[in-house]
Amino acid sequence: MKTLIRGGTIVTADTTTRADLLCIDGLIAQIAPGIDPQANTEIVDAGGMLVMPGGIDPHTHMQLPFMGTVATEDFYTGTAAGLAGGTTMIIDFVIPSPADSMLDAFHTWRGWAEKSAADYSFHVAVTGWSERISEEMGILTRDHGVNSFKHFMAYKGALMVDDGVMLNSFTRALELGAICNIHAENGEAVAHLQQKLLAEGITGPEGHPLSRPPVVEGEAAQRVIAIAAILGLPVYIVHVSTQEATAAIARARAAGQRVYGEVLAQHLVIDERVYHNPDFASAAAHVMSPPFRPKHHQDSLWAGLASGGLQTTATDHCCFCAPQKAAGRDNFTLIPNGTAGIEDRMSILWHHGVRTGRLTPQEFVAITSTNAAQIFNIYPRKGAIAIGADADLVIWDAEAERTISAKTHHQNVDFNVFEGMRVQGLARSTISQGKLVWHDGDLRAQRGAGRYVNRPCFSPTFTAAATRTRLAKPTTIIR
């Protein structure tokens, strides 16, 4: 199988070059000006457009069982929608209940993901602590290519772990050379505020942000950063949404601590006013955690991305339709948390980031693809345009426009939080494993074409000193 991309401008996290790209058997085989097509080669015209590494969304939840229901987006529909938006890989989450085996849960999620249209990998959540969990963390890293473990500081009574669990799990991750992902919200404070608001008669969606004020995220971020510093462990804080958490990460990084911050596309452009919409369905559709914030927090998030203080962008893609959201009509704490975004993330980042001058095209590539590949140890197989790398690419039309709408998106959900937003910059074509899977509105995704991607651990001898140096990047293609 051969695909030749001709006439485009290649943009990576570091360089911009005019050249053609030849992909053979799913890998990038040649990068040079004026490549002559070989026999049986599909030619894709990229004239006047940019050729970039396919997007990596490091935070999704496909068909997640959560809050008494199951997310409507499965691994096929979700990854297919991602391809339509230029995203060629996801890292989803295996989330066992506290009583369940992590390995059993991992195999369950692997089974669900066999229908994926694009490549995928998994973070695995630690929801309790025992000798079995410690042993299973070792098996997951050694035998199943898992190098990241998720910890929820929120959702009391369900997924939340306390400081003791984190200390034990972080210590084990340090031994294994794995990184720890953190949902940073003070779950005790959230639970307390939820009950207080309900007692005061505040039952609608407006209670959601009131129960999760910015300070509960800021406190949790500072606390987990301190715990990680005690042990010398690199940590990755997911869906940073506040000025307080952004500042905590910046302080830690300035002090030499290895802390990474992830931002959701939704938090960059939507603010908390959506929860005051008198239409319950619309307000409830925006319920996610952390919630949308007062608008001034967006300036801090954009500044964090531009300065390098925050490293990645994601979506926390987790879809629930109106009948599911209606479970919390009389009690906001029962509204399933989650919104969509995988199809629109890259257009949102380009339109509101690059076109406004907040980001350069190279920074766009870094925060939508390359940084995630480096942090989770799949670079340069992913997130790069280099000989031998996977031919996961997006041909980006920086001038084309579209209006985002649930009526036209490919996501399996009845609402789009970006509804009606006009964006400039879109994926004209998407190449996955060297195959043209999206072209000018024609989605050619194939069920089951996605592959599970192993992510090797870093050195098993991380120390406090190691967190003050750049995480080692692999120098060869990882398979």
Protein Blocks (a to p, Z undefined) as FASTA:
>chain_A
ZZddehiacddfkbccddddddeehiafbdcehiacdehiacddfehiacddddddfbdc
ehiaeehiacfbdfklmmmmmmmnopabdcddddddfkbcfklmmmmmmmmmmmpcbdcd
dddddfbdcfklmmmmmmmmmmnopabdcddfehehilpccfklmmmmmmmmmmnopacd
dddddfklmmmmmmmmmmnopabfklmmmmmgfklmmmmmmmmmmmmmmnopacddehif
bfklmmmmmmmmmnopacdddddfklmmpcfklmmpfblklmmmmgccdddddfklmmmm
mmmmmnomambdcekpacddfklmmmmmmomklgccdddhklmmmmmmmmmmmmnopacf
klmmmmmmmmmmmmnopafkgopacehiacddddddfkbccdddfklmmbdcfbdfkgoi
acedidfbdceehiafbgghiacbdehkaccdddddddfkbcfklmmpccdddfbdcZZ
